Amino acid sequence: MSKRRGIGIMIFILAIAAFFVYAYLLMLSEWSPIVLQLTILMVVGGVLGVVSWIGYMMATTSAKPASTITDDD
């Protein structure tokens, strides 16, 4: 359990550090236009990836008949 807790704390600290690095790159560095463009590219790519996955699943799964409740009387 302590290894799992240590990994959780490490992920928590790295996420906070990544936020501060991202904020620095976005607000205070000369790389801000590129960082903003890459961020938007990743968000749009992620959304379109989810949409394409939904379309792929709809196209490749077979339609199951609707379940009907039969009365035994």
Secondary structure as UniProt FT lines:
FT   HELIX           2..27
FT   TURN            30..31
FT   HELIX           32..60
//
